[in-house]
Amino acid sequence: MKSNRRNFIKKSAAVALGAMAFSAKSYANIIGANDKIRVGVVGFSDRFKYSLFPAFTHHYQKSNFDIVAVSDLWKKRREEGQAFLKEKLGHDIQACVNNDELYKIKDLDAVIISTADFQHAIHTIEAVKAGCDAYTEKPFAETMEDNRAALKAVKESGKIVQIGSQRRSGNNYHAAAEFIQAGKFGPIVMVELSWNVNQPGRWRRPALVAELREQDTDWKRFLLNRPFENFDPRKYLEYRLFWPYSSGMPGQWMSHQIDTVHWFTGLKHPRSVVANGGVYIWKDGRRNWDTTTAVFDYGAEDGSSGFQVTFSSRMGNGDENPAEIYYSNGGELNLNTNKVTPRGGMQENHAKAMNLHANLLPETDITVSAEKVVASAVTGGDVLTSNHMLNWMQSVRNRTQPNAPVEAGYYHSIATIMTNAAARTGEKVTFDEKTQEVMAGGKVFKY
């Protein structure tokens, strides 16, 4: 009955609107408040199983959402995903060998995409062209070609896409954004970002690598638009270690943190980036660095204002306590402590010597709730991800823009691609606004 009703309304709306794109209001009428939102899973990954799915289960019943299918190229994960979801949700789940099969499912409304880093943008294009909304994990794109194509497809479709930048659903981050944007902090003079771990097995999957056989997956479909290479189970399962399947640290970690810079300041991308680093510790055949430092120049294009951002990450020493510290001339805003303090601000004696006024910031607590960033991909459903999933569900239902719309993904991808270009070429990398291309050594950065 419900399926017939939905089909009837869709056909009626299509006749009435002809070739015109649905408005948010008209589409809200198509997916009514009593209609269940049917979701497909694109990629049964650890990220989905241990973080996105727990976040989904926190809200799916009250929001009237349900998962009906899982698509994964690898037979093992496809079958595991089907069994896992059937057990957790209490009903049958359709297992799809690829996304072509997934999008043939009747009345599929939305998908959760948690595939390999380089696949996110292309899988988002597939989703919106199939008429589905999407929750897409970050990084959104690893090349500007994919980035531009995905932005265009999403904007033309009018579909709701939430980028998995869950800081945008954190109350403390919203409080920090409001504090800075209200002018209370003063002009930013520096931002320090860091993300350090000491985990030899991070992004490694040796047990799974030993199980993966080429005949049990679709290697050519996995590669999508990347240059052909012979089948390699490490690149399939440990893709975060191998460019061009992932940029590694920039795409996995920096994309979260640089997104807050764009959000808080309204700036879309760096003016330039330089980077240095290498594989210093874990010499296990990986292509992507285990130690990275990148320096960004941000500000007005005419050079009238500006500040530096640094990102540093190492995999040989660290407690995985990512730091984001914003500095002004009057003090600092620390997103680990959720406090604004006068630390480092201009003192009275130094100001007086130069006929200036001391501008020390008052001690301010920007903590709105007890939530904390949980950095690991295996979190059991941290608060930020739970909030972010709920925001997506509400946006899908109400046809309103989510906290991290597609533009957020587009802009963080520019920064991560610029960082990767600087790391790969050793050049000072810039961005061409006119062509929307990343430039390294006067040339467009590709692979």
Secondary structure, 3 states (H helix, E strand, C coil): CHHHHHHHHHHHHHHHHCCCCCCHHHHHHHCCCCCCEEEEEECCCHHHHHHHHHHHHHHHHHHCEEEEEEECCCHHHHHHHHHHHHHHHCCCCEEECCHHHHCCCCCCCEEEECCCHHHHHHHHHHHHHCCCEEEECCCCCCCHHHHHHHHHHHHHHCCCEEECCHHHHCHHHHHHHHHHHCCCCCCEEEEEEEEECCCCCCCCCHHHHHHCCHHHCCHHHHHCCCCCCCCCHHHHHCHHHCCCCCCCHHHHHHHHHHHHHHHHHCCCCCCEEEEEEECCCCCCCCCCCCEEEEEEEEECCCCCCEEEEEEEEECCCCCCCCEEEEEECCEEEECCCCEEECCCCCCHHHHHHCCCCCCCCCCEECCCCCCCCCCCCCCCCCHHHHHHHHHHHHHHHHCCCCCCCHHHHHHHHHHHHHHHHHHHHCCCEEEECCCCEEEECCEECCC
